[in-house]
Amino acid sequence: MALAAEVWRLLNTLAENGTETVLQWVPGHAGLDGNETADRLAGEGEATAGDQDSAPIDLSSARAAVTRHVRELSRQRATAHPHPDPTPGHDSLARWGSVTLSQLRTGTSPLTRDTLYKIGLAANDECPACGEPDSVAHLLTDCPAYEAARRRRWGVDPRLVDVLGGPAARVVDFIEDVGRTEPPLDPPAPPPP
């Protein structure tokens, strides 16, 4: 609608300046050589069946395509973020706490075995404290080994959104209290005999 309104505005400006504008329909296949052949090939899929990976592309078009792709990824991430509201007190944390909290909020933290397993730094995704699949949700709300520390801070059966939506210092204190300040890596393999 905005484009149509702008076209009408420009046409009115031309008319006000005394310019006569004539709009005329022109058929798309007005006997131009190649149109019928192009339509037939497009209908048969031959026009697009070529190797598109080797088709040249100018730098401006490539930049525009990359920019569109990055914007779409950013939009998807922004709408898919599990905890969109900032954690109160996040900005007043020391660097380690701030980084750790940001990682926990995204669901990808080196303090959890599922992340380490995904990037090839752990042999499995088992929680080092209880053996269940480890994740941010498991660490902060589900692990039975950390039940007492969790209850002291958030009561019985807290939801992840409540934990990450509460005071930032409380999350960092919990991580320190349960001893998960370092990535739970696998022990090094014994040296070969």
C-alpha positions as CSV (number, residue, x, y, z in Angstrom):
1,M,0.0,0.0,0.0
2,A,2.9,2.4,0.7
3,L,4.3,1.9,-2.7
4,A,0.9,2.5,-4.4
5,A,0.4,5.6,-2.4
6,E,3.8,6.9,-3.4
7,V,3.1,6.2,-7.1
8,W,-0.2,8.1,-6.8
9,R,1.5,11.0,-5.1
10,L,4.1,11.2,-7.8
11,L,1.4,11.0,-10.5
12,N,-0.5,13.9,-8.8
13,T,2.7,16.0,-8.6
14,L,3.2,15.5,-12.3
15,A,-0.4,16.5,-13.1
16,E,-0.1,19.6,-10.9
17,N,2.9,20.6,-12.8
18,G,1.0,20.3,-16.1
19,T,2.6,17.1,-17.3
20,E,0.2,14.7,-19.0
21,T,0.7,11.0,-18.0
22,V,-0.7,8.2,-20.0
23,L,-0.8,4.7,-18.6
24,Q,-1.0,2.0,-21.2
25,W,-1.1,-1.8,-20.9
26,V,1.4,-3.6,-23.1
27,P,1.1,-7.3,-23.6
28,G,4.1,-9.2,-22.3
29,H,4.4,-11.3,-25.5
30,A,4.2,-8.6,-28.1
31,G,6.1,-10.7,-30.7
32,L,9.5,-10.2,-29.1
33,D,12.0,-12.8,-30.2
34,G,12.9,-15.3,-27.4
35,N,9.9,-14.8,-25.1
36,E,8.1,-17.9,-26.3
37,T,11.3,-20.0,-26.0
38,A,12.1,-18.6,-22.6
39,D,8.6,-19.4,-21.3
40,R,8.7,-22.9,-22.7
41,L,12.1,-23.6,-21.1
42,A,11.0,-22.2,-17.8
43,G,7.9,-24.4,-17.9
44,E,10.0,-27.4,-18.5
45,G,12.5,-26.5,-15.8
46,E,15.4,-26.3,-18.2
47,A,16.0,-22.6,-17.6
48,T,16.7,-23.2,-13.9
49,A,18.2,-26.7,-14.1
50,G,21.7,-25.3,-14.7
51,D,24.5,-25.4,-12.1
52,Q,23.7,-22.4,-10.0
53,D,26.8,-22.8,-7.8
54,S,29.1,-21.8,-10.7
55,A,27.0,-18.9,-11.9
56,P,28.8,-15.6,-11.4
57,I,27.5,-13.1,-8.9
58,D,28.6,-9.5,-8.4
59,L,30.0,-8.4,-5.0
60,S,27.1,-6.1,-4.3
61,S,24.5,-8.9,-4.8
62,A,26.6,-11.2,-2.7
63,R,26.8,-8.6,0.1
64,A,23.0,-8.0,-0.1
65,A,22.3,-11.8,0.1
66,V,24.6,-12.2,3.1
67,T,23.1,-9.2,4.9
68,R,19.5,-10.6,4.3
69,H,20.6,-14.0,5.6
70,V,22.3,-12.5,8.7
71,R,19.2,-10.3,9.5
72,E,16.9,-13.4,9.2
73,L,19.2,-15.4,11.5
74,S,19.2,-12.5,14.0
75,R,15.4,-12.2,13.8
76,Q,15.0,-15.9,14.4
77,R,17.4,-15.9,17.4
78,A,15.7,-12.9,18.9
79,T,12.3,-14.4,18.7
80,A,13.5,-17.9,19.8
81,H,15.6,-16.7,22.8
82,P,14.4,-18.8,25.8
83,H,14.7,-15.9,28.3
84,P,14.2,-12.6,26.4
85,D,13.9,-10.4,29.5
86,P,17.3,-9.3,31.0
87,T,18.3,-10.8,34.3
88,P,18.1,-8.1,37.0
89,G,21.6,-7.2,38.2
90,H,23.4,-8.8,35.2
91,D,25.3,-5.6,34.5
92,S,26.7,-5.3,38.0
93,L,28.3,-8.8,37.9
94,A,32.1,-9.3,37.5
95,R,33.2,-10.5,34.1
96,W,33.1,-14.2,34.8
97,G,29.6,-14.0,36.3
98,S,28.3,-11.8,33.5
99,V,29.7,-14.2,30.8
100,T,28.5,-17.3,32.6
101,L,25.0,-15.9,33.1
102,S,24.8,-14.9,29.4
103,Q,25.9,-18.4,28.4
104,L,23.3,-20.0,30.7
105,R,20.6,-17.7,29.4
106,T,21.3,-18.9,25.8
107,G,21.2,-22.6,26.9
108,T,24.8,-23.1,25.7
109,S,27.3,-23.1,28.5
110,P,30.6,-24.9,28.8
111,L,29.6,-25.6,32.4
112,T,27.2,-28.2,31.1
113,R,28.2,-31.5,29.6
114,D,25.6,-31.3,26.7
115,T,27.5,-28.3,25.3
116,L,30.9,-29.9,25.8
117,Y,29.6,-33.1,24.1
118,K,28.2,-31.1,21.1
119,I,31.5,-29.5,20.5
120,G,33.5,-32.7,21.0
121,L,35.1,-31.9,24.4
122,A,33.3,-34.6,26.3
123,A,32.6,-38.3,25.6
124,N,29.0,-38.0,26.7
125,D,26.4,-35.5,28.0
126,E,26.0,-37.0,31.5
127,C,25.9,-34.7,34.5
128,P,29.0,-35.2,36.6
129,A,27.0,-35.1,39.8
130,C,24.1,-37.5,39.0
131,G,24.6,-39.1,35.6
132,E,21.5,-37.8,34.0
133,P,21.7,-35.8,30.7
134,D,23.2,-32.5,31.6
135,S,21.9,-29.1,30.3
136,V,21.3,-25.6,31.6
137,A,17.8,-26.6,32.8
138,H,19.2,-29.7,34.5
139,L,21.9,-27.8,36.2
140,L,19.7,-24.9,37.4
141,T,16.4,-26.7,38.1
142,D,16.5,-30.5,37.9
143,C,19.7,-32.1,39.2
144,P,19.0,-34.0,42.4
145,A,22.6,-33.5,43.6
146,Y,22.0,-29.7,43.8
147,E,18.5,-29.8,45.4
148,A,19.5,-28.3,48.7
149,A,21.4,-25.4,47.2
150,R,18.5,-24.8,44.8
151,R,15.9,-24.8,47.5
152,R,17.9,-22.3,49.6
153,R,17.7,-19.8,46.7
154,W,14.5,-20.5,44.8
155,G,12.3,-22.8,46.9
156,V,10.8,-26.1,45.8
157,D,10.7,-26.9,42.1
158,P,11.7,-23.6,40.5
159,R,11.1,-23.0,36.8
160,L,14.0,-22.0,34.6
161,V,12.4,-18.8,33.5
162,D,12.0,-17.8,37.2
163,V,15.6,-18.7,38.0
164,L,17.0,-16.7,35.1
165,G,14.5,-14.0,35.6
166,G,15.5,-13.4,39.2
167,P,18.6,-11.7,40.7
168,A,21.7,-12.4,38.7
169,A,23.9,-12.7,41.7
170,R,21.7,-15.5,43.0
171,V,22.4,-17.6,39.9
172,V,26.2,-17.0,40.1
173,D,26.2,-17.8,43.9
174,F,24.4,-21.1,43.1
175,I,26.9,-22.0,40.4
176,E,29.8,-21.3,42.8
177,D,28.0,-23.1,45.7
178,V,27.6,-26.3,43.7
179,G,31.1,-26.2,42.4
180,R,30.3,-25.9,38.7
181,T,32.6,-22.9,38.0
182,E,34.9,-24.9,35.6
183,P,33.8,-27.0,32.6
184,P,33.2,-30.6,33.7
185,L,35.7,-32.1,31.2
186,D,36.5,-35.8,30.9
187,P,39.6,-36.9,32.7
188,P,42.7,-37.1,30.4
189,A,43.3,-40.5,28.8
190,P,46.1,-42.5,30.4
191,P,49.4,-42.4,28.4
192,P,49.9,-45.3,26.1
193,P,52.1,-48.1,27.5
